[in-house]
Each structure stands twice: as structure tokens, then as C-alpha cells.
Amino acid sequence: MFRRAVTALCYTAARALLALRPHVHRHLPSVRTAPLLGFNLDSRWSVTMTWPFSSFQPHDYSLPNPSWSPEMMRLYDHYNSLCEQEGGGKSKAPWVRMPSYNRLLKYAKGGQCLSKMVQAKARLFTRNMKEEGASFEYVVFLNKQEKMCTCIFQAGHLLEGPPGYVHGGAIATIIDTVAGALTTYLGGLVMTANLTINYRSPIPLGSVVLVHSLLEKMEERKILIFCQVTSSDGSKLHTEATGLFLSISLGHLIGG
Ligand SMILES: CCCCC/C=C\C/C=C\C/C=C\C/C=C\CCCC(=O)SCCNC(=O)CCNC(=O)[C@H](O)C(C)(C)COP(=O)(O)OP(=O)(O)OC[C@H]1O[C@@H](n2cnc3c(N)ncnc32)[C@H](O)[C@@H]1OP(=O)(O)O
């Protein structure tokens, strides 16, 4: 009974969010920024909160912290500088840094509030560790023109699989995250339908690698992504993957 009431409340709240953007389409048919559900995915990924109860910005985990190694900082500075180039203004640069919160809901207008109503204790798998540097440290840069993302990933000591190396599940997670970020930009709300991974060479724990994610094909609801994980200088291939993502409706997520 209580569960049903909470679900109904969330559904009502979600519908209220939808009402903020009456031009929402159920599925986005073409490759473009996805301004659905009140998620502000363009404007350099800045979050604008129009919900009357939102008074603060969520913490952005994709910004540097003291655990970032010099190599991580070097690459961050490099990609950040690409965000400043071309046309003299940030808004025209092909690259943008994507912010990252500890719940996907926080990307939504009013999502701060909604995140307290839907499984309030839930946290994004990759952003749930208090200790900086212990697990996933990463920042994703999006190239809108090339329809690709590059992620700088520093794998912390809690991600061990084989002694001294990163767990394959953790590698799958970061691939899913980067491909998921790209497909969200391209197609709005999405879910991973299939992920096929080839592990070519192990990733040393504590090292910094690059995760590249590229649009291969987009057909109606289906978005096919190709991913590669390489060493930070690009000389060594660690992992290759393909991912199939499907655009979904909000109802698919909240049981409608
Ligand atoms: C709510 C707030 C969110 C806000 C987000 C905003 C911003 C976010 C910004 C950045 C994001 C950053 C990071 C992202 C982080 C993490 C990403 C994590 C993503 C995940 O970790 S997500 C969890 C794992 N994921 C699942 O838990 C999915 C379980 N699953 C299902 O929920 C359904 O299964 C679904 C929806 C996949 C499909 O269901 P459906 O009913 O919609 O579609 P249907 O079955 O009808 O298939 C339609 C056509 O796709 C073909 N097709 C379907 N599945 C296929 C497969 N596996 N292989 C080959 N083809 C397949 C069919 O063959 C048919 O093809 P055809 O049309 O040609 O016949």
C-alpha cells in the first residue's frame, strides 16, 4: 500500500517535471542533444534548477581532487584546454566536460528534490565512495561534433581483481558509464541492452587510462557504441567493447 502510494507520488512528480517541457517526445529519432524531461543536457551540461525547493548545486565529482595523480591532472588539463578552443568562446568549442553527480536524477530539473523521494539512500555505483581516490576517479569529455566521449580514468585500490590489476567488472562498469554518457547525450533516457567486451591486456591498479567511446550507428531507438580502453599515452590497448543502448520512456524506469 505504502509502496504504491510512493510510486504514485513519484509518478505525479515525474509528470510534473514532464509538464515543464511539453514538447517532449517519447523516443528521440535522430542524433541531437536530448532536452527531454527537463534535463538540461546542452549549454555545456550546466544544470539549471527551476524547482522551487532547489537552492544548491549538487557536488560535481568530475572536478579534480587531491587524489588525482600528476598524470590524471596532466590529461585533465589537456582536455580542459580543448574545451576552450575554437571560436574563442567556450560555447563554440567542440569539447565539453560533462559534470558528474552521485545520482543520475540530479541532472534533472528538480532532480535534487526527486532524488530524495525515490530510494533516497540510493547512490550511483561509480560515485558512492567517500574516500577520494579509493575506487572510480574519472572525468568524461564529450565531443559533440565527432559524437564521441573520452574519459580519463584512474583506478583506485578498491577495484582490484587479479593481484595488482583492475577487476574486469570495474572495467565493464567504466565502459558502460562512458558509453552511457554518450548515448544519453545522443538519445536521452537510455538503458544498456548489450555489452560485449574483449579484455586484451590487464590494467595496473592505480594507473590512469583513457576510455574512448564512439557512435557507430543510430537506428530509431537503437544506439550502437564502440569503445576502447588504452594506456594514457595511447600506445597500449587494454580493452575493446561494443555496446547496444536503447532509448526508453520514463515509464520504463518508474514502472508505468
Ligand atoms: C532518470 C534520470 C536519468 C537522467 C540521466 C540524465 C543524464 C545522465 C548523464 C550522464 C549519464 C552518465 C552516465 C551513465 C551511467 C551509467 C549508465 C548505466 C546504464 C546501465 O547500466 S542500464 C542497466 C543495465 N541494463 C538493464 O537493466 C536493461 C534491462 N533490459 C531492459 O530494460 C529492456 O530489455 C530494454 C530496455 C533494453 C529493451 O526493452 P524494450 O521493451 O524497450 O525493447 P524491445 O525488447 O522491444 O527491443 C527493441 C529492439 O531492440 C532489440 N533488442 C533489445 N534488447 C536487445 C539485446 N539485448 N540485444 C540485441 N538487440 C536487442 C530488439 O530485438 C528490438 O529490435 P527490433 O525493433 O529490430 O525488433
The ligand as a Tripos MOL2 file, in Angstrom:
@<TRIPOS>MOLECULE
LIG
   69    71     1     0     0
SMALL
NO_CHARGES

@<TRIPOS>ATOM
      1 C1         16.0300    9.1140  -14.5020 C.3       1 LIG1
      2 C2         17.0790   10.1590  -14.6500 C.3       1 LIG1
      3 C3         18.1590    9.8190  -15.6380 C.3       1 LIG1
      4 C4         18.8470   11.0870  -16.0020 C.3       1 LIG1
      5 C5         20.0150   10.8780  -16.9140 C.3       1 LIG1
      6 C6         20.4800   12.1740  -17.3410 C.2       1 LIG1
      7 C7         21.7470   12.4410  -17.6100 C.2       1 LIG1
      8 C8         22.7710   11.4060  -17.4160 C.3       1 LIG1
      9 C9         24.0610   11.9460  -17.8470 C.2       1 LIG1
     10 C10        25.0780   11.1860  -17.9840 C.2       1 LIG1
     11 C11        24.9490    9.7220  -17.8120 C.3       1 LIG1
     12 C12        26.2100    9.2750  -17.2540 C.2       1 LIG1
     13 C13        26.4690    8.0600  -17.0140 C.2       1 LIG1
     14 C14        25.5660    6.9130  -17.2960 C.3       1 LIG1
     15 C15        25.7900    5.9940  -16.1780 C.2       1 LIG1
     16 C16        25.5190    4.7690  -16.2110 C.2       1 LIG1
     17 C17        24.9200    4.0670  -17.3750 C.3       1 LIG1
     18 C18        24.4590    2.7500  -16.8570 C.3       1 LIG1
     19 C19        23.4960    2.1570  -17.8150 C.3       1 LIG1
     20 C20        23.0460    0.8450  -17.2630 C.2       1 LIG1
     21 O1         23.7600    0.1570  -16.6530 O.2       1 LIG1
     22 S1         21.4320    0.3580  -17.5590 S.3       1 LIG1
     23 C21        21.2860   -1.0850  -16.5160 C.3       1 LIG1
     24 C22        21.5120   -2.3780  -17.2290 C.3       1 LIG1
     25 N1         20.5020   -2.5980  -18.2380 N.am      1 LIG1
     26 C23        19.3000   -3.0720  -17.9480 C.2       1 LIG1
     27 O2         18.9730   -3.3720  -16.8410 O.2       1 LIG1
     28 C24        18.3750   -3.2070  -19.1370 C.3       1 LIG1
     29 C25        17.3680   -4.3250  -18.9170 C.3       1 LIG1
     30 N2         16.6080   -4.5140  -20.1310 N.am      1 LIG1
     31 C26        15.5500   -3.7660  -20.4400 C.2       1 LIG1
     32 O3         15.0830   -2.9680  -19.6610 O.2       1 LIG1
     33 C27        14.9550   -3.9720  -21.7870 C.3       1 LIG1
     34 O4         15.2450   -5.2340  -22.2820 O.3       1 LIG1
     35 C28        15.4280   -2.8970  -22.8200 C.3       1 LIG1
     36 C29        15.0200   -1.5060  -22.3640 C.3       1 LIG1
     37 C30        16.9310   -2.9620  -23.0130 C.3       1 LIG1
     38 C31        14.7380   -3.2030  -24.1490 C.3       1 LIG1
     39 O5         13.3730   -3.4360  -23.8950 O.3       1 LIG1
     40 P1         12.2360   -2.7510  -24.7790 P.3       1 LIG1
     41 O6         10.9410   -3.4260  -24.4030 O.co2     1 LIG1
     42 O7         12.2900   -1.2960  -24.6480 O.co2     1 LIG1
     43 O8         12.6430   -3.0960  -26.2250 O.3       1 LIG1
     44 P2         12.3960   -4.4400  -27.0390 P.3       1 LIG1
     45 O9         12.6860   -5.6520  -26.2330 O.co2     1 LIG1
     46 O10        11.0370   -4.3600  -27.6670 O.co2     1 LIG1
     47 O11        13.5060   -4.3440  -28.1840 O.3       1 LIG1
     48 C32        13.5250   -3.2730  -29.0990 C.3       1 LIG1
     49 C33        14.5110   -3.5910  -30.1830 C.3       1 LIG1
     50 O12        15.8150   -3.7590  -29.6020 O.3       1 LIG1
     51 C34        16.3080   -5.1010  -29.7890 C.3       1 LIG1
     52 N3         16.9940   -5.5530  -28.5630 N.ar      1 LIG1
     53 C35        16.5440   -5.4230  -27.3020 C.ar      1 LIG1
     54 N4         17.4300   -5.9470  -26.4660 N.ar      1 LIG1
     55 C36        18.4530   -6.3960  -27.2090 C.ar      1 LIG1
     56 C37        19.6510   -7.0320  -26.8870 C.ar      1 LIG1
     57 N5         19.9980   -7.3070  -25.6350 N.pl3     1 LIG1
     58 N6         20.4820   -7.3740  -27.8900 N.ar      1 LIG1
     59 C38        20.1590   -7.1130  -29.1770 C.ar      1 LIG1
     60 N7         19.0210   -6.4740  -29.5250 N.ar      1 LIG1
     61 C39        18.1730   -6.1530  -28.5580 C.ar      1 LIG1
     62 C40        15.0620   -5.9140  -30.0600 C.3       1 LIG1
     63 O13        15.3720   -7.0820  -30.8060 O.3       1 LIG1
     64 C41        14.2130   -4.9460  -30.8270 C.3       1 LIG1
     65 O14        14.7110   -4.8690  -32.1760 O.3       1 LIG1
     66 P3         13.7070   -4.6900  -33.4370 P.3       1 LIG1
     67 O15        12.9460   -3.4230  -33.2000 O.co2     1 LIG1
     68 O16        14.6200   -4.6190  -34.6130 O.co2     1 LIG1
     69 O17        12.8310   -5.8930  -33.4090 O.co2     1 LIG1
@<TRIPOS>BOND
     1     1     2 1
     2     2     3 1
     3     3     4 1
     4     4     5 1
     5     5     6 1
     6     6     7 2
     7     7     8 1
     8     8     9 1
     9     9    10 2
    10    10    11 1
    11    11    12 1
    12    12    13 2
    13    13    14 1
    14    14    15 1
    15    15    16 2
    16    16    17 1
    17    17    18 1
    18    18    19 1
    19    19    20 1
    20    20    21 2
    21    20    22 1
    22    22    23 1
    23    23    24 1
    24    24    25 1
    25    25    26 1
    26    26    27 2
    27    26    28 1
    28    28    29 1
    29    29    30 1
    30    30    31 1
    31    31    32 2
    32    31    33 1
    33    33    34 1
    34    33    35 1
    35    35    36 1
    36    35    37 1
    37    35    38 1
    38    38    39 1
    39    39    40 1
    40    40    41 2
    41    40    42 1
    42    40    43 1
    43    43    44 1
    44    44    45 2
    45    44    46 1
    46    44    47 1
    47    47    48 1
    48    48    49 1
    49    49    50 1
    50    49    64 1
    51    50    51 1
    52    51    52 1
    53    51    62 1
    54    52    53 ar
    55    52    61 ar
    56    53    54 ar
    57    54    55 ar
    58    55    56 ar
    59    55    61 ar
    60    56    57 1
    61    56    58 ar
    62    58    59 ar
    63    59    60 ar
    64    60    61 ar
    65    62    63 1
    66    62    64 1
    67    64    65 1
    68    65    66 1
    69    66    67 2
    70    66    68 1
    71    66    69 1
@<TRIPOS>SUBSTRUCTURE
     1 LIG1         1 GROUP 0 **** ****
